[in-house]
């Protein structure tokens, strides 16, 4: 492929690499996992240390990108995925070296500072749950979150006592989780879809993100108000590129939880239209929105498959094309760590959710060598923030904090912040180093 070179850095860069390839670009990727399909998609690849949910380590990602630039020649710029919201200083250093193709460090800082974001929502008249930065008298009504984290791993019910460094409280609100996905040009937005989310709870991780499906339905008044709110935030911060706004919706009542100022976990679902979404992201980053509202065919869902128990060595599989983020054969996957991502389509969101659940159960059975019917109990499906089961397909997963290496092969879990890492996997067939 002879398209323009693009640098990509993220916790997992596979979805961005696939979207870049679909748009005709050559992705040079730095991420935590080094999955087979990421390496196959990448024109150049570097694995970096970091912790899933917290993002890549600063020194590792800077060194990796410097090395990739030497391979890429003259890349157009750098696209950042998840993992950088809590590191504005790192973002600014990267912006000083590479053109950022997406949200600016200032926009991210304005949107991801809990107190500043709450104040901005108050000024703009946007409903947002109350936050606190000190212990409260009624902790049962609150959740504790970590500033700049992602994926729901960091969210817990609040408890009495002093808050850990970097943590804050957010008051619980009722409702169902929805997300407004859009392109932003710094002034206005073009809405792509509304999606619904669910969780896969594990010990100590009751709100761990599991998956999303869409298009989902919002009451007309809520959708209009949420679009106006996201537009106002875009205009106030200069946010640009592919973004999403996470909501809690309870009938006609709603609250904006946060804005994700980057391509997110719904990228695979959204990149199914006639215009490659990565190209639309780059155009929006330059201040150009599509003239017509993009329309997606049918419905789709994705779900992260987490390991209920440790998998000592991932078997050599003939992976189905609907399984993504594929760990190399021989990798050890620790209990509670993500194994891969599963995609399915359907006539509507409910059908897509049923299809993705069936596919995930099938794949789990193959990975764990269990009967397919026994594999159905693998991932809890609950509202992202209320901790109450709402779905007859509800399944509870198990997890413990992942370790980082194993002598039988490279880990699926990312390396830690000290740079400690497992055996380096061989490049996937078709990748370029």
TASUL-V580687 format. One record per backbone hydrogen bond with DSSP energy under -0.5 kcal/mol. CO is the residue of the C=O (numbers start at 1). NH is the residue of the N-H. Records with the same first field share a line. If there is no record, write none. Layout:
CO=NH + NH
//
This chain:
4=26
5=76
6=28
7=79
8=30
9=81
11=32 + 33
13=17
14=18
15=19
16=20
17=21
18=22
19=23
20=25
21=24
25=27
26=6
27=29 + 43 + 44
28=8
29=46
30=10
31=48
32=415
35=39
36=40
37=41
38=42
42=432
44=29
46=31
49=57
51=54 + 55
53=150
55=51
57=61
58=62
59=63
60=64
61=65
62=66
63=67
64=68
65=69
66=70
67=71
68=72
69=73
72=74
77=7
78=80 + 101
79=9
81=84
82=11
84=87
87=91
88=92
89=93
90=94
91=95
92=96
93=97
94=97 + 98
99=78 + 101
100=102
104=108
105=109
106=110
107=111
108=112
109=113
112=114
113=117
114=118
115=119
116=120
117=121
118=122
119=123
120=124
121=125 + 126
122=125
127=256
130=171
132=169
138=141
139=142
141=172
142=158
143=170
144=156
145=147 + 168
146=149
148=86
150=153
151=209
152=155
155=207
156=144
164=167
166=147
168=145
169=132
170=143
176=249
177=197
178=247
179=181 + 195
180=245
181=192 + 193
182=243
183=190
184=241
188=185
190=183
193=181
194=215 + 216
195=179
196=213
198=210 + 211
201=397
202=205
205=202 + 208
208=200
210=304
211=198
212=302
213=196
214=300
215=349
219=223
220=224
221=225
222=226
223=227
224=228
225=229
226=230
227=231
228=232
229=233
230=234
231=235
232=236
233=237
234=238 + 239
239=186
241=184
243=182
244=260
245=180
246=257 + 258
247=178
248=255
249=176
250=253
253=250
255=248 + 257
258=246
259=261
260=244 + 262
264=267
266=270
267=271
270=272 + 273
274=276
276=280
277=281
278=282
279=283
280=284
281=285
282=286
283=286 + 288
284=287
287=289
299=346
300=214
301=344
302=212
303=342
304=306
305=339 + 340
306=308
307=336
310=312
311=333
314=330
315=317
317=319
320=323
322=324 + 343
324=341
325=327
326=36
328=331
331=314
332=334 + 412 + 413
333=311
334=337
335=400
337=307
340=305
341=324
342=303
344=301
346=299
348=352
349=353
350=354
351=355
352=356
353=357
354=358
355=359
356=360
357=361
358=362
359=363
360=364
361=365
362=366
363=367
364=368
365=369 + 370
371=374 + 375
372=375
373=376
374=377
376=378
379=395
381=390 + 391
382=199
383=387
388=383
391=394
395=397
406=409
410=332
415=50
416=419
420=416
428=431
//
